[in-house]
């Protein structure tokens, strides 16, 4: 999320800068040389860090390639966990997504679009993305279930979260297919439009 590094302790600033440098350099190398042709050693050499430092920040090449995704959803889960949520669950989840998107750093749009384009082209990244989506969905169900009113059915919560995730994926795929035109403002608008279409989609005829 948007942050002022000056507000962080020195050690945390250095760690965050290293993490950002790894993610940024990875996207550049994967785009210029190709994902499979770029090794972890190539990435570590370019950033001038050890493999040990890399693995303190990311678990794998796939993880660093899709860092923009994890940046968004880590921030989102933190936001949801900290907020008082009431009213229709899907709408509350969408409002939290709007707030999280608006708070991401200024360069997030470009990194996310590049990561999405790489994911579409590289089978290993597609598989990793699906696995990450599954894990994040499960984590969101746990967070929401822990904050929901007593008596709310767990499977009802899960269904609402699954619909929320599907709507986000639909909106983000639309935005990516348009080359990210309009930046984050357009992405947020597409998210809002997609969520507004949920009732019609649920009653559409076969």
Secondary structure, 3 states (H helix, E strand, C coil): CCCCHHHCCHHHHHHHHHHHHHHHHHHHHHHHHCCCCCCHHHHHHHHCCCHHHHHHHCCCHHHHHCHHHHHHHHHHHHHHHHCCCCCCHHHHHHHHHHHHHHHCCCCHHHHHHHHHHHHHHCHHHHHHHHHHHHHHHHHHHHHHHHHCCCCCCHHHHHHHHHHHHHHHHHHHHHHHHCCCCCHHHHHHHHHHHHHHCHHHHHHCCC
